[in-house]
Amino acid sequence: MAKTCVFNLNGTLLSYESLDSFFERGFKRSHVRPLWFQTVLHTAASLTLSNRFEPFEAIAVRTLYSLAEEEGVEFADDATEEFVGLLRNLQPYPDAQAGLDELRRAGYRLMGLTNSSRAAGIEALSQAGLADFFDEVLSAEAVEAFKPSPEPYLHVAEKLRKVPKQLWFVAGHAWDTMGAHQAGFKTALIFRPQHGFNENFPRPDVAAETLPHLAAAIEARDRTLLQHVFGEAREHRALN
Amino acid sequence: MAKTCVFNLNGTLLSYESLDSFFERGFKRSHVRPLWFQTVLHTAASLTLSNRFEPFEAIAVRTLYSLAEEEGVEFADDATEEFVGLLRNLQPYPDAQAGLDELRRAGYRLMGLTNSSRAAGIEALSQAGLADFFDEVLSAEAVEAFKPSPEPYLHVAEKLRKVPKQLWFVAGHAWDTMGAHQAGFKTALIFRPQHGFNENFPRPDVAAETLPHLAAAIEARDRTLLQHVFGEAREHRALN
């Protein structure tokens, strides 16, 4: 039975830092990028709470223009096209390839699960040279509900015909591992040194500061669980 | 039958700008405040999507410390106490009193609905000198689900024994009027000139740049609806 890790893409394998120069040019400072990202996330979550849906990329673009209006920034006519192109061409974190490689060599099947469209997710992985590691990319669009609501995670489990507790979910944000945890997944958080842990969210099952270390922690946890099962089986045999 | 307006408090009648000097001292720049606020909002929404709950004030404080960790900022021992004190002592927008006064004179009963605790909401209104305008403040805590999920809005309607379409919901954020709209309320957005409209959200029933103008728009809309009803009644009588 193939073991499976489901990966969030943006902010986990691909870095939004690639957008900083766009924000620096438009807003004359890069610190608008984290504000833009949190606003996009809150907008997506709000729509799902209100039982409405808009594609993530449209939310991302409209949020950019709403912030521009607040800051009195004017964009050129082709800014939307440029911005969408950048969103689909995020640079991979330097440790992404080594982490994915480690998991593949350990026999894990890899899936993507993104709040973006499936096409945007696949394009971004291809541009970053990471597409070959993945069997499939699934999107929250298929269920018209964004993570961290349970539906997208359960959609992956259903597609894989697995119960969630057999699956790992790997992300760079604790709100995302929380959503997977609530849906029943085992959870792994890539906790980069420059990130603060938001104590509002539950702790993941494993965490590490680099993706190769996280891969090792996932394997170690699965070996331990396996030993427990074998241990119980041996004990059972000894008792009978 | 008393007409009723349900008001969001923070960001609508009370301004988070009161916190800017705290952020300036701690982070050496005030622009962290909008990022903090969007992160708090996304955290609250994420918890509700995951069917979990934490008090809003606890989310606000933990998010502050998570951002401080990211920025390498150290707070003094009494920073939490100071911050919570500031949260409960937000300054009113300069047009708040005149807007509430206008609605009361027009015969509207006023209610508060906050994602904060009921106690924090009441304390903040008192500190701002606005408590006397309000019959009651209700909190999302009562249903352990944050706005913009439907539960808090429906909680108010239930307490008032009204159907939502008889009630106005007034807020300074389009994600909040969206939630109220989805729950069936009439919606009024105070759209301050320095805010950008986030086109991801549906347009409210009425909008204005100041609270007195918004109050007038609410009254005008209700008069128009009343004229429609009377018009139909007259037409009905003429036909029979």
Chai-1 contact restraints between the chains, C-beta under 6 A:
chainA,res_idxA,chainB,res_idxB,connection_type,confidence,min_distance_angstrom,max_distance_angstrom,comment,restraint_id
A,H31,B,H31,contact,1.0,0.0,6.0,A-B,restraint_1
A,P34,B,L35,contact,1.0,0.0,6.0,A-B,restraint_2
A,L35,B,P34,contact,1.0,0.0,6.0,A-B,restraint_3
A,L35,B,L35,contact,1.0,0.0,6.0,A-B,restraint_4
A,Q38,B,Q38,contact,1.0,0.0,6.0,A-B,restraint_5
A,Q38,B,T39,contact,1.0,0.0,6.0,A-B,restraint_6
A,Q38,B,H42,contact,1.0,0.0,6.0,A-B,restraint_7
A,T39,B,Q38,contact,1.0,0.0,6.0,A-B,restraint_8
A,L41,B,H42,contact,1.0,0.0,6.0,A-B,restraint_9
A,H42,B,Q38,contact,1.0,0.0,6.0,A-B,restraint_10
A,H42,B,L41,contact,1.0,0.0,6.0,A-B,restraint_11
A,H42,B,H42,contact,1.0,0.0,6.0,A-B,restraint_12
A,H42,B,A45,contact,1.0,0.0,6.0,A-B,restraint_13
A,T43,B,N200,contact,1.0,0.0,6.0,A-B,restraint_14
A,A45,B,H42,contact,1.0,0.0,6.0,A-B,restraint_15
A,A45,B,A45,contact,1.0,0.0,6.0,A-B,restraint_16
A,A45,B,S46,contact,1.0,0.0,6.0,A-B,restraint_17
A,A45,B,L49,contact,1.0,0.0,6.0,A-B,restraint_18
A,S46,B,A45,contact,1.0,0.0,6.0,A-B,restraint_19
A,S46,B,P148,contact,1.0,0.0,6.0,A-B,restraint_20
A,S46,B,W175,contact,1.0,0.0,6.0,A-B,restraint_21
A,L49,B,A45,contact,1.0,0.0,6.0,A-B,restraint_22
A,L49,B,P148,contact,1.0,0.0,6.0,A-B,restraint_23
A,L49,B,S149,contact,1.0,0.0,6.0,A-B,restraint_24
A,S50,B,P148,contact,1.0,0.0,6.0,A-B,restraint_25
A,S50,B,M178,contact,1.0,0.0,6.0,A-B,restraint_26
A,S50,B,G179,contact,1.0,0.0,6.0,A-B,restraint_27
A,S50,B,Q182,contact,1.0,0.0,6.0,A-B,restraint_28
A,E54,B,N200,contact,1.0,0.0,6.0,A-B,restraint_29
A,I59,B,N200,contact,1.0,0.0,6.0,A-B,restraint_30
A,R62,B,E199,contact,1.0,0.0,6.0,A-B,restraint_31
A,R62,B,N200,contact,1.0,0.0,6.0,A-B,restraint_32
A,S66,B,G196,contact,1.0,0.0,6.0,A-B,restraint_33
A,S66,B,N198,contact,1.0,0.0,6.0,A-B,restraint_34
A,E69,B,G196,contact,1.0,0.0,6.0,A-B,restraint_35
A,E70,B,G196,contact,1.0,0.0,6.0,A-B,restraint_36
A,P148,B,S46,contact,1.0,0.0,6.0,A-B,restraint_37
A,P148,B,L49,contact,1.0,0.0,6.0,A-B,restraint_38
A,P148,B,S50,contact,1.0,0.0,6.0,A-B,restraint_39
A,S149,B,L49,contact,1.0,0.0,6.0,A-B,restraint_40
A,W175,B,S46,contact,1.0,0.0,6.0,A-B,restraint_41
A,M178,B,S50,contact,1.0,0.0,6.0,A-B,restraint_42
A,G179,B,S50,contact,1.0,0.0,6.0,A-B,restraint_43
A,Q182,B,S50,contact,1.0,0.0,6.0,A-B,restraint_44
A,G196,B,S66,contact,1.0,0.0,6.0,A-B,restraint_45
A,G196,B,E69,contact,1.0,0.0,6.0,A-B,restraint_46
A,G196,B,E70,contact,1.0,0.0,6.0,A-B,restraint_47
A,N198,B,S66,contact,1.0,0.0,6.0,A-B,restraint_48
A,E199,B,R62,contact,1.0,0.0,6.0,A-B,restraint_49
A,N200,B,T43,contact,1.0,0.0,6.0,A-B,restraint_50
A,N200,B,E54,contact,1.0,0.0,6.0,A-B,restraint_51
A,N200,B,I59,contact,1.0,0.0,6.0,A-B,restraint_52
A,N200,B,R62,contact,1.0,0.0,6.0,A-B,restraint_53
